[in-house]
Amino acid sequence: MYAARPSSPYQHAPSRVDKVMMQVVYAMLPAFAAYIWLFGWGVLVNLILVSAACLIGEAAVLALRGRPIKPALLDGSALVTGLILGIALPPLLPFWMPVLGGLFAIILAKQLYGGLGFNPFNPAMVGYVVLLIAYPLEMTSWVAPVELREASMGLGETLAWVFAGVTPAGGMDAMSMATPLDTLKTQVGLGREVQAVVADSPIFGHIGGKGWEITCGLFLLGGLWLIVKRVITWHVPVAALGSLFAIAALFHLIDPTHYASPVFHLAAGGAVFGAFFIATDPVSGATSPRGRIVFGIGIGLLEYIIRVWGGYPDSVAFSVLLMNMAAPTIDYYTRPRVFGSRES
C-alpha cells in the first residue's frame, strides 16, 4: 500500500528573502555597469557609500534593540535598499550626503517601524526625498554623460572631490548639467516648443536622454527577467508604465508643441527603474492582483502630473511614497472574495 499523502490544496513554500534579494541585485547589475561607464566613477562611489551606510545602520539599530544582527544583514534587504538609493543619487555628491541618505532610509524608514516587513514606506525613496528636500541644489546637479563632458574625471579625482572637496581640472561646471527632464521642463516653461528644445540640446538622444536611454533599456531587461523568474509580478510595472504612457500620449496628441511624447517620458528618467525595482516592493505596496494594478496606475499618473505641473522633473520617489500611503485603502477595497463567502 502507498503511504498516505496530505490532502490538497498544495502550496509552495515562499522563497527565501536572501535568494529573492540577490536575484534583484543580479537583475540590476547590467544597468549599474552601464551607469558607471556612462556617468563615471561617482556612480560606483555612491553605490558603495550608501550600501555601507545601510548595512552599518541596520547593524547598529539591531544591536541597540538586542536583535540578531547576522541574519538581518545576510538577508540582503539592506543591501538592496542601499543599491536602489545609491543609483538614484547624482554621482558627484559629497561623501556625507549618500551616507546620510542611507542612514535615514534604514533607521527612520525601516527600523523605526520594526524592521523588514513592517515599514509602510519604501525606505530607499524616503532617503532620497529627505536629501532632495534638504539639499535641492546638490540633488538636481547631475553629471553629464562621458561623451558630453568638457573634461574627464578619473577614479582618483572622483575620490578627491567626494571626500576632500578638491575641485577637478576644468571645474565642476565642465562636468555637470541638468537632466533631460529638467532641461525640457525649464525650457518649455520659458515658452519654447518641445521639438526645438530637443533639437538644440545635445543631452537628448533618439527617444529620451543620451545615456539614460541605455540604462532604461537595461533596467527593462532586468525587470522582465525578474518577472520570468517570478520574483515580481507584471501587475505594478505594466500598470505604472501603461498609465504613464497613456496620459503622456493624451496630452501629446492634444498639444505636441508643449507636451513631450510618451516614449520620451518612459526613456528619459527613472520611470522604468521605478516601475520594476521600486514600486514592486512587496512590503510597502498593495498586495492583491487588482490592488497592484490600481497601485501602479496611481504611480504612473502621479509621475506625469508632478513632472509636468509639479516642482520636480523626475517624480518617481514622490509618486511611490504617495501611493504607499494609499496602499492600505487600496487593499481594503480590492481584497479578493473569501472562498465560500457570499460577498460579491
Residue pairs with C-beta under 8 A, 6 or more apart in sequence:
15 231
17 75
17 76
17 77
17 116
18 74
18 75
18 76
20 76
20 231
21 75
21 76
21 77
21 79
21 80
22 76
23 226
23 229
23 231
24 76
24 80
24 226
24 231
24 277
25 76
25 79
25 80
25 83
27 222
27 223
27 225
27 226
27 231
27 276
27 277
28 83
28 87
28 219
28 222
28 277
29 222
30 218
30 221
30 222
31 87
31 215
31 218
31 219
31 222
31 273
32 43
32 47
32 83
32 87
34 214
34 215
34 218
35 43
35 87
35 215
36 43
36 44
37 146
38 145
38 146
38 211
38 214
38 215
39 91
39 143
39 144
39 145
39 146
39 211
40 91
40 92
40 143
40 146
40 153
40 158
41 91
41 153
41 154
41 155
41 158
41 159
42 90
42 91
42 92
42 93
42 143
42 153
42 158
42 162
43 86
43 87
43 91
45 91
45 95
45 98
45 158
45 159
45 162
46 86
46 87
46 89
46 91
46 93
46 98
47 82
47 83
47 86
47 87
48 86
49 86
49 95
49 98
49 99
49 102
50 82
50 83
50 85
50 86
50 89
50 98
50 99
50 101
50 102
50 127
51 78
51 79
51 82
51 83
51 86
51 102
52 82
52 99
52 102
53 82
53 98
53 99
53 100
53 101
53 102
53 103
53 106
54 78
54 79
54 81
54 82
54 85
54 102
54 103
54 105
54 106
55 73
55 78
55 79
55 82
57 78
57 102
57 103
57 106
57 107
57 111
58 69
58 72
58 73
58 78
58 106
58 110
58 111
59 69
59 72
59 73
60 107
61 106
61 107
61 111
62 68
62 69
62 72
62 111
62 115
63 69
65 111
67 115
72 78
72 115
72 116
75 116
77 116
78 106
78 110
81 102
81 105
81 106
81 110
81 123
81 124
81 127
82 102
82 105
82 124
84 124
84 277
84 278
85 98
85 101
85 102
85 105
85 124
85 127
85 128
86 98
86 102
87 273
88 124
88 128
88 270
88 273
88 317
89 97
89 98
89 101
89 128
89 131
89 139
90 138
90 139
90 140
90 141
90 142
90 143
91 142
91 143
92 141
92 143
92 158
92 161
92 162
92 172
92 175
92 176
93 138
93 139
93 162
94 138
94 162
94 165
95 162
95 163
97 131
97 135
97 138
100 130
100 131
101 127
101 128
101 130
101 131
102 127
103 127
104 126
104 127
104 130
104 131
105 123
105 124
105 126
105 127
106 123
108 126
109 119
109 121
109 122
109 123
109 126
109 127
110 116
110 119
110 123
113 119
113 120
116 283
117 283
118 283
119 283
119 284
120 284
120 324
120 325
120 327
120 328
121 284
121 321
121 324
121 325
122 278
122 281
122 284
122 320
122 321
122 324
124 278
125 278
125 316
125 317
125 320
125 321
126 321
128 317
129 317
129 318
129 321
131 138
131 139
132 139
132 140
132 312
132 317
140 178
140 179
140 182
141 172
141 176
141 178
142 176
142 177
142 178
142 179
142 182
143 149
143 175
143 176
143 177
144 175
144 176
144 177
144 203
145 203
145 210
145 211
146 152
147 210
147 211
148 177
148 202
148 203
148 210
149 174
149 175
150 170
150 174
150 175
151 168
151 169
151 170
151 171
151 174
151 175
153 161
153 168
153 175
157 166
157 168
157 169
158 168
160 166
160 168
161 167
161 168
161 172
168 175
177 183
177 203
178 186
178 203
179 203
179 209
179 212
179 268
179 269
179 313
179 314
180 203
180 204
180 208
180 209
180 210
180 212
180 268
180 269
181 209
181 268
181 269
181 307
181 313
181 314
182 313
182 314
183 197
183 201
183 203
183 204
184 194
184 197
184 198
184 260
184 264
184 268
184 313
185 307
185 308
185 313
187 197
188 194
188 197
188 258
193 257
193 258
194 256
194 257
194 258
194 259
194 260
195 256
195 257
197 204
198 204
202 210
203 209
203 210
204 210
205 211
205 212
205 213
205 267
206 213
207 213
207 263
207 264
207 267
208 216
208 263
208 264
208 266
208 267
208 268
208 269
209 267
209 268
209 269
212 267
212 268
212 269
213 267
215 273
216 266
216 267
216 271
216 272
216 273
219 272
219 273
219 276
219 277
220 272
220 276
222 276
222 277
223 232
223 237
223 272
223 275
223 276
223 277
226 232
226 276
226 280
227 233
227 234
227 237
232 276
232 280
233 280
233 289
233 292
235 289
235 292
235 293
235 296
236 275
236 279
236 280
236 285
236 292
236 293
236 295
236 296
236 299
237 275
237 276
237 279
237 280
237 296
238 293
238 296
239 292
239 293
239 294
239 295
239 296
239 297
239 299
239 300
240 271
240 274
240 275
240 279
240 296
240 297
240 299
240 300
240 303
241 266
241 271
241 272
241 275
241 300
242 296
242 297
242 300
243 296
243 297
243 298
243 299
243 300
243 301
244 262
244 265
244 266
244 271
244 300
244 301
244 303
244 304
245 262
245 263
245 265
245 266
245 300
246 262
246 300
247 300
247 301
247 304
248 259
248 260
248 261
248 262
248 264
248 265
248 304
249 261
249 262
251 259
251 308
252 259
252 260
252 261
252 262
259 308
260 268
265 271
265 303
265 304
265 307
266 272
269 307
269 313
269 314
269 316
270 314
270 316
271 300
271 303
271 316
273 316
274 299
274 303
274 316
274 319
274 320
275 296
275 299
275 300
278 316
278 320
279 285
279 295
279 296
279 299
279 320
279 323
284 320
284 324
284 327
285 292
285 295
285 323
285 324
285 327
286 292
286 294
286 295
286 327
286 330
286 331
286 334
287 331
288 331
288 334
288 335
288 336
290 334
290 336
291 327
291 330
291 331
291 334
291 335
294 330
294 334
295 323
295 326
295 327
295 330
298 319
298 322
298 323
298 326
298 330
299 316
299 319
299 320
299 323
300 319
302 315
302 318
302 319
302 322
302 323
303 315
303 316
303 319
305 315
306 312
306 315
306 318
306 319
307 313
307 314
307 315
310 318
312 318
337 343
337 344
